[in-house]
Amino acid sequence: MSKSLQKEICPVCHKEAIVTKKWVKNRYGKRYDYVIYTHEKLKHYVNRTDTNIRKYKKGELERIIIEALSSESFKQGVFTVNDVVEYIGKRFENININSLRSNLFRLSDLGIIESTKRGKKMFFLNAINKSRLNFLLDSMEISLEDEGENLLMEKHTLISAIKNDKPWPINYIQYRIVGDVDEFYENLRLKVFDLSIQTEVKTILIEDKPREKRVLLKLPLPLGPNEGRKIKVEFNWAEPEHSFVFSAATQINGFTFSVSCNKPLNLTITETSSTRNDVKDLSGKVLKTEDRKWKSIYTLKFERMEPFSVIQIKWSNQ
């Protein structure tokens, strides 16, 4: 004689359904009980381990997540839902995993953390937590090359000497690239290298606007506290306005800029100070050289740049 099927009112849709009780063990060895409410065409899964799950007040779980992500022991620059579940689950064994997941997505929707989907959903720290991705920029070398011989100076090479001023290792750093014309990310042919160990650096695209791209650089080796490293970035982005602007939020103790082409150029270079509110014409300090590849290489060097000062370079045919 077959066993009669148990029926109850489904708490999700409030309709009568066949009930099946099941349980599994989660990764921490805790029993996870749930009930399946089977309808004619669909099923609803409901967690029944109510006595083992702590109820958190509104906002409390979000606070726990933020504090966990900003703690020194959470060292991931980019992380998944499972990374957060594993990290917080060790400290709060009775936490509701589904609530944890939904609150993490809510923080992403609010912009407190940011997310991108490259195969699977990835998160990275932003807003109140973005200091975990920050670094000091000690020096910068920028080179523009006229590869198409059309004065668009599309080839860009940037070499940055960076330093970690935080008490924790840095595994990822943010990088922002902007242009004067719309461009697809794939057309930039972006390549990044860690010159300190001569290794290519993996990149993760986190924002793709027509004239602005933001990427995370995944360092091949963590950058330890007070450690420095040289990062080389190469990409192609045409400059149809025959102008290039550079500014940085921190003091730079060395800045070099060069323009390379096979045609003689007129260069106008200005520096706008963020503290003195004046504009200096530095065109007379440009040095001209040449090498085997380029007939004209125009170079300007600074010993020091103030935070938020702006350097603008304009070029034209002689």
JOBELDA-V819529 format. One record per pair of residues at least 24 apart in sequence whose ideal C-beta (glycine too) atoms are under 10 Angstrom apart, sorted by sequence separation. I is the first residue (numbers start at 1). J is the second residue. D is the distance in Angstrom with one decimal. If there is no record, write none. Layout:
i: (I	I)
j: (J	J)
d: (D	D)
//
This chain:
i: (11	13	15	64	68	80	81	137	138	139	184	185	196	197	213	264	10	12	15	17	18	23	79	135	136	137	138	154	185	188	190	192	194	196	243	244	245	247	249	257	10	11	13	17	22	23	136	137	175	183	184	192	194	211	8	10	12	17	19	21	61	64	135	136	182	183	188	192	193	194	196	245	247	259	286	9	10	64	135	136	173	175	182	183	185	258	262	8	10	13	15	84	135	136	152	181	182	183	184	194	257	258	260	269	271	280	282	7	12	134	135	136	172	181	183	185	201	203	260	276	283	7	12	13	61	64	134	135	175	176	178	179	180	196	201	258	260	262	263	264	265	267	269	271	274	275	279	280	282	283	10	12	134	156	172	174	179	196	197	200	201	262	263	264	266	273	274	275	5	10	11	12	133	174	178	179	196	197	260	261	262	263	265	267	273	274	275	276	279	10	12	61	79	81	131	132	154	155	156	157	158	159	161	177	178	179	195	196	260	261	262	264	271	272	274	275	11	61	65	69	80	131	135	160	161	177	178	194	195	196	259	260	261	271	273	274	10	56	64	132	134	159	176	177	178	194	195	258	260	261	272	273	274	66	78	131	133	176	177	193	194	195	259	260	261	272	273	54	61	65	69	78	82	132	133	135	175	176	177	193	194	259	260	271	272	54	55	56	61	64	65	81	83	84	132	133	134	135	175	176	192	193	258	259	260	271	272	54	56	63	78	80	81	83	132	133	134	174	175	192	193	258	259	270	271	272	52	53	54	55	61	62	65	66	80	81	133	174	175	191	192	193	257	258	259	270	271	52	53	54	61	62	65	80	81	133	173	174	175	191	192	257	258	269	270	51	53	56	60	61	69	79	80	172	173	174	190	191	192	256	257	258	269	270	52	53	55	56	59	62	69	78	79	130	172	173	190	191	256	257	268	269	270	49	53	54	61	62	78	79	171	172	173	189	190	255	256	257	268	269	50	53	61	66	78	79	171	172	173	188	189	190	255	256	267	268	269	49	56	65	66	76	77	78	125	171	172	188	189	190	254	255	267	268	62	65	76	77	124	126	171	187	188	189	254	255	266	267	268	47	76	125	170	171	187	188	253	254	255	265	266	267	47	62	124	169	171	172	173	185	187	252	253	254	255	265	266	47	74	171	172	187	252	253	254	265	266	267	47	169	170	171	183	252	253	263	265	266	169	170	183	251	252	264	265	69	168	169	170	183	251	252	255	257	259	261	263	264	27	69	70	74	77	78	162	169	170	183	250	251	252	258	263	69	76	77	168	169	173	175	177	179	181	250	251	255	257	259	75	162	166	168	170	179	180	181	248	250	251	252	27	28	70	74	164	166	167	169	173	175	177	179	180	181	247	248	249	250	251	26	27	30	66	69	70	164	166	167	170	178	179	180	181	246	248	249	69	70	72	163	164	165	166	177	179	180	181	247	248	28	66	70	71	162	164	165	179	180	247	248	27	28	66	70	163	164	180	247	248	26	30	66	69	163	164	180	246	247	248	29	30	163	164	180	246	247	28	32	162	163	164	180	245	246	247	28	162	163	245	246	26	161	162	178	244	245	246	161	162	244	245	160	161	162	243	244	245	27	160	161	243	244	26	159	160	242	243	244	159	160	242	243	158	159	160	241	242	243	158	159	239	242	157	158	159	242	157	158	239	156	157	158	156	157	155	156	124	126	155	156	154	155	156	122	124	154	155	156	133	154	155	156	122	133	152	153	154	152	153	154	165	118	152	153	154	118	151	152	153	116	118	135	148	150	151	152	156	158	160	116	139	141	147	151	152	153	116	138	148	150	152	153	115	116	139	141	142	143	145	151	153	161	77	114	116	124	136	138	160	161	75	77	78	114	135	146	161	72	74	75	77	78	122	135	72	73	75	76	77	144	72	75	76	77	135	71	72	77	159	116	116	114	116	144	157	114	142	157	142	155	140	153	153	140	151	153	151	137	150	137	138	140	149	151	153	137	138	139	140	141	142	143	144	145	146	147	149	150	136	137	138	139	140	141	142	143	144	145	146	147	149	151	134	135	136	137	138	139	140	141	142	143	144	145	146	134	136	137	138	139	140	141	142	143	144	145	146	136	139	140	141	142	143	144	146	137	146	78	77	78	78	77	77	78	77	77	77	75	145	146	145	146	145	143	144	143	141	141	153	140	153	139	151	139	140	151	139	151	137	142	144	146	142	144)
j: (35	37	39	88	92	104	105	161	162	163	208	209	220	221	237	288	35	37	40	42	43	48	104	160	161	162	163	179	210	213	215	217	219	221	268	269	270	272	274	282	36	37	39	43	48	49	162	163	201	209	210	218	220	237	35	37	39	44	46	48	88	91	162	163	209	210	215	219	220	221	223	272	274	286	313	37	38	92	163	164	201	203	210	211	213	286	290	37	39	42	44	113	164	165	181	210	211	212	213	223	286	287	289	298	300	309	311	37	42	164	165	166	202	211	213	215	231	233	290	306	313	38	43	44	92	95	165	166	206	207	209	210	211	227	232	289	291	293	294	295	296	298	300	302	305	306	310	311	313	314	42	44	166	188	204	206	211	228	229	232	233	294	295	296	298	305	306	307	38	43	44	45	166	207	211	212	229	230	293	294	295	296	298	300	306	307	308	309	312	44	46	95	113	115	165	166	188	189	190	191	192	193	195	211	212	213	229	230	294	295	296	298	305	306	308	309	46	96	100	104	115	166	170	195	196	212	213	229	230	231	294	295	296	306	308	309	46	92	100	168	170	195	212	213	214	230	231	294	296	297	308	309	310	103	115	168	170	213	214	230	231	232	296	297	298	309	310	92	99	103	107	116	120	170	171	173	213	214	215	231	232	297	298	309	310	93	94	95	100	103	104	120	122	123	171	172	173	174	214	215	231	232	297	298	299	310	311	94	96	103	118	120	121	123	172	173	174	214	215	232	233	298	299	310	311	312	93	94	95	96	102	103	106	107	121	122	174	215	216	232	233	234	298	299	300	311	312	94	95	96	103	104	107	122	123	175	215	216	217	233	234	299	300	311	312	94	96	99	103	104	112	122	123	215	216	217	233	234	235	299	300	301	312	313	96	97	99	100	103	106	113	122	123	174	216	217	234	235	300	301	312	313	314	94	98	99	106	107	123	124	216	217	218	234	235	300	301	302	313	314	96	99	107	112	124	125	217	218	219	234	235	236	301	302	313	314	315	96	103	112	113	123	124	125	172	218	219	235	236	237	301	302	314	315	110	113	124	125	172	174	219	235	236	237	302	303	314	315	316	96	125	174	219	220	236	237	302	303	304	314	315	316	97	112	174	219	221	222	223	235	237	302	303	304	305	315	316	98	125	222	223	238	303	304	305	316	317	318	99	221	222	223	235	304	305	315	317	318	222	223	236	304	305	317	318	123	222	223	224	237	305	306	309	311	313	315	317	318	82	124	125	129	132	133	217	224	225	238	305	306	307	313	318	125	132	133	224	225	229	231	233	235	237	306	307	311	313	315	132	219	223	225	227	236	237	238	305	307	308	309	85	86	128	132	222	224	225	227	231	233	235	237	238	239	305	306	307	308	309	85	86	89	125	128	129	223	225	226	229	237	238	239	240	305	307	308	129	130	132	223	224	225	226	237	239	240	241	307	308	89	127	131	132	223	225	226	240	241	308	309	89	90	128	132	225	226	242	309	310	89	93	129	132	226	227	243	309	310	311	93	94	227	228	244	310	311	93	97	227	228	229	245	310	311	312	94	228	229	311	312	93	228	229	245	311	312	313	229	230	312	313	229	230	231	312	313	314	97	230	231	313	314	97	230	231	313	314	315	231	232	314	315	231	232	233	314	315	316	232	233	313	316	232	233	234	317	233	234	315	233	234	235	234	235	234	235	204	206	235	236	235	236	237	204	206	236	237	238	216	237	238	239	206	217	236	237	238	237	238	239	250	204	238	239	240	205	238	239	240	204	206	223	236	238	239	240	244	246	248	205	228	230	236	240	241	242	206	228	238	240	242	243	206	207	230	232	233	234	236	242	244	252	169	206	208	216	228	230	252	253	168	170	171	207	228	239	254	166	168	169	171	172	216	229	167	168	170	171	172	239	168	171	172	173	231	168	169	174	256	214	215	214	216	244	258	216	244	260	246	260	246	259	260	248	259	261	261	248	261	249	250	252	261	263	265	250	251	252	253	254	255	256	257	258	259	260	262	263	250	251	252	253	254	255	256	257	258	259	260	261	263	265	249	250	251	252	253	254	255	256	257	258	259	260	261	250	252	253	254	255	256	257	258	259	260	261	262	253	256	257	258	259	260	261	263	255	265	204	204	206	216	216	217	218	218	219	222	222	293	294	294	296	297	297	298	299	299	301	313	302	315	302	315	304	305	316	305	317	305	311	313	315	313	315)
d: (9.0	8.1	6.6	6.6	9.3	9.7	8.2	7.5	6.7	9.9	8.5	9.6	9.6	6.5	9.1	8.8	9.3	6.8	9.7	9.4	9.5	8.6	9.6	9.0	9.2	6.0	5.4	9.8	9.9	7.0	7.2	5.6	6.6	8.5	9.2	9.8	10.0	8.7	9.9	9.9	10.0	7.8	7.4	8.4	9.4	8.2	6.6	8.1	9.7	10.0	8.5	9.3	5.6	9.3	8.3	4.0	9.6	7.3	9.7	7.5	9.2	8.6	4.7	4.4	9.0	7.0	9.9	9.7	9.7	7.5	9.5	9.7	8.5	9.0	9.3	8.7	9.1	7.0	6.5	7.6	9.2	7.9	3.8	7.4	5.6	9.4	9.3	7.2	7.2	8.6	9.5	9.8	5.8	5.0	9.6	8.4	6.1	9.9	9.7	9.4	9.1	9.2	9.6	9.0	9.7	9.7	8.3	9.4	9.6	9.1	7.3	9.5	9.7	7.1	8.3	8.7	7.0	9.3	9.1	8.6	9.4	9.7	9.9	6.7	9.2	8.1	8.2	8.1	9.7	8.5	9.0	8.6	7.2	9.3	8.8	9.1	8.4	8.7	10.0	8.2	6.4	5.5	5.9	8.1	9.8	6.0	9.0	10.0	9.4	9.4	9.9	4.2	7.5	9.0	7.9	7.9	5.4	8.1	8.4	9.7	8.8	6.3	7.7	5.8	9.9	9.7	5.7	8.6	9.0	9.5	8.0	8.9	9.8	9.9	6.1	7.8	4.7	9.8	7.5	6.5	4.7	6.7	6.4	8.4	6.2	6.4	8.5	9.1	9.2	5.5	6.8	7.7	9.2	9.9	9.9	7.4	9.9	9.6	9.8	9.8	9.7	9.2	9.4	9.6	4.9	8.4	7.9	5.6	4.2	7.6	6.8	9.7	8.0	10.0	3.8	8.1	6.0	8.4	7.2	9.3	10.0	7.1	6.3	9.8	9.7	7.3	7.8	6.3	4.1	8.5	9.4	9.1	5.5	9.0	9.0	5.1	8.0	9.2	8.5	7.4	8.3	7.1	6.9	4.6	9.6	7.5	7.0	9.5	7.2	8.3	9.4	5.3	7.7	9.9	9.8	9.9	7.2	7.4	7.7	8.9	6.2	5.3	8.1	4.8	8.5	6.3	8.5	7.4	6.0	6.0	8.8	8.7	9.4	7.5	9.1	5.5	8.7	5.2	7.4	7.3	8.0	7.5	7.8	6.1	4.3	9.4	10.0	8.0	6.7	8.6	6.1	9.0	9.7	7.8	9.2	5.8	8.0	8.9	7.1	8.2	6.6	4.4	5.9	4.7	9.2	7.2	8.1	4.8	8.0	9.8	9.4	6.5	6.7	8.4	8.5	6.0	7.8	6.6	5.2	6.9	8.1	6.4	8.1	8.2	5.5	7.5	9.0	5.8	6.5	8.2	9.0	5.3	9.4	7.2	6.7	9.5	5.0	7.7	7.5	8.3	5.2	7.9	8.7	4.3	9.2	7.5	8.1	5.7	7.4	7.6	4.8	8.8	6.3	6.2	7.8	10.0	9.5	6.1	5.6	7.6	7.6	7.1	7.6	7.1	5.2	9.5	4.8	7.2	9.6	9.3	9.3	7.3	7.1	9.8	7.2	7.8	7.3	4.7	9.1	6.7	5.1	9.2	7.2	8.4	9.6	9.2	9.1	9.6	9.3	7.0	7.0	5.3	5.5	7.7	4.8	5.0	7.2	7.4	7.4	8.0	8.2	5.1	8.4	9.1	9.5	9.7	9.4	6.1	7.1	7.4	9.5	6.5	8.9	7.7	4.5	8.5	5.0	8.3	7.5	7.7	9.7	8.4	10.0	6.9	5.0	8.6	9.7	5.6	7.0	9.3	6.3	8.6	7.2	7.5	6.5	4.5	9.4	8.9	8.9	9.1	8.4	9.0	6.2	9.0	9.2	6.9	6.8	4.4	5.3	9.6	7.8	4.1	7.1	7.8	8.9	8.6	8.7	7.3	7.1	9.1	5.9	9.4	5.9	9.7	7.2	8.3	8.6	5.2	8.4	7.5	8.8	9.8	7.0	9.9	7.1	6.1	9.2	6.7	8.0	9.9	6.8	8.4	9.2	8.2	8.3	9.2	9.0	9.6	7.8	9.7	8.4	7.6	7.4	7.7	5.1	4.8	5.0	7.0	9.3	5.2	9.6	9.9	9.7	5.8	8.6	6.8	7.2	10.0	9.9	9.2	6.6	7.8	9.6	7.1	8.2	9.8	6.9	5.4	3.8	4.4	8.7	6.9	4.2	7.6	6.4	8.6	9.2	6.4	8.2	5.8	6.8	8.6	9.8	6.9	7.0	8.4	6.6	4.3	9.2	9.9	7.5	9.7	6.7	9.4	10.0	5.2	8.9	7.9	9.2	6.4	8.5	9.8	7.8	6.1	9.0	5.9	8.9	7.1	9.5	8.4	8.0	9.3	7.9	9.7	5.3	7.5	6.4	6.1	8.3	9.8	9.2	7.0	8.8	9.9	8.2	6.2	6.8	5.5	9.7	9.0	8.4	9.1	7.1	8.6	8.8	9.7	5.5	8.4	7.7	6.7	6.3	4.2	7.9	8.6	8.8	9.4	5.9	8.9	9.3	9.4	7.3	9.2	9.7	9.5	4.8	4.5	6.4	9.3	9.5	8.4	7.5	6.2	5.9	8.8	7.0	6.3	5.7	10.0	9.3	8.2	6.4	7.9	9.3	7.2	7.8	6.1	8.7	9.0	7.6	6.0	9.7	8.4	10.0	7.4	5.8	7.3	9.5	5.1	6.2	8.2	7.5	7.6	7.1	7.3	9.8	6.7	9.7	6.7	9.6	8.1	6.5	7.3	8.2	7.2	5.4	7.6	9.4	4.6	9.5	9.4	7.8	7.2	7.8	9.1	7.4	7.2	5.9	8.5	9.4	4.5	8.3	9.5	6.4	4.7	9.4	9.9	6.7	7.9	7.1	8.0	9.5	6.3	5.8	8.9	8.5	5.0	8.1	7.6	7.7	7.3	7.8	8.9	5.3	6.1	6.6	4.8	9.7	9.6	7.1	8.2	6.8	8.1	7.2	6.2	5.0	9.2	4.8	8.5	7.3	8.0	6.1	7.8	8.4	4.9	7.4	8.4	5.3	10.0	7.3	7.8	9.6	6.1	7.0	4.6	9.7	9.5	7.3	7.9	8.8	7.8	5.3	8.5	7.0	8.6	7.7	5.4	8.1	9.3	8.4	7.1	9.1	5.9	6.2	7.1	6.5	4.9	9.0	10.0	7.4	6.3	9.7	8.8	8.4	9.6	9.7	9.3	4.5	9.2	7.7	7.1	9.8	6.2	4.2	4.8	9.8	7.0	9.9	5.6	9.8	7.1	8.9	7.2	9.5	8.4	8.4	6.2	8.8	9.3	9.7	6.9	9.9	9.4	7.9	9.2	9.7	7.9	4.8	6.7	8.0	9.4	8.1	9.7	8.5	7.8	8.9	9.0	9.9	9.5	9.7	6.1	7.3	9.2	9.8	6.5	9.1	6.2	8.7	9.6	9.5	8.7	6.3	7.2	8.2	8.2	9.5	9.7	7.6	9.0	9.4	6.4	4.6	5.9	9.0	9.0	6.9	8.8	8.9	7.1	2.9	7.2	5.0	6.6	8.4	8.0	9.5	9.5	9.9	9.0	8.8	9.6	10.0	9.3	8.7	6.3	9.3	10.0	7.8	9.8	6.5	8.6	7.7	6.4	8.4	7.2	9.7	7.5	7.1	5.7	9.7	8.3	8.8	5.8	7.3	7.3	10.0	5.4	9.1	6.1	9.7	8.2	8.0	8.4	8.2	8.9	7.7	9.3	6.3	9.9	6.1	8.6	7.1	5.9	7.4	7.8	7.2	7.8	7.3	8.0	6.6	9.3	7.4	7.9	9.5	9.2	8.9	5.9	5.7	3.5	5.3	4.5	5.0	4.9	5.0	4.7	3.6	9.5	9.6	9.2	7.2	6.8	7.4	7.9	7.4	7.9	7.1	7.5	7.0	9.9	8.0	8.6	8.0	9.4	6.8	8.8	7.4	9.7	9.0	6.3	9.3	8.7	6.1	6.6	9.4	7.4	7.6	8.8	9.6	8.0	8.6	8.2	7.6	9.1	9.5	9.0	9.6	9.1	10.0	9.4	9.4	9.3	7.5	9.6	6.9	10.0	8.4	7.8	9.5	7.1	9.7	9.1	8.2	9.3	9.1	8.8)
//
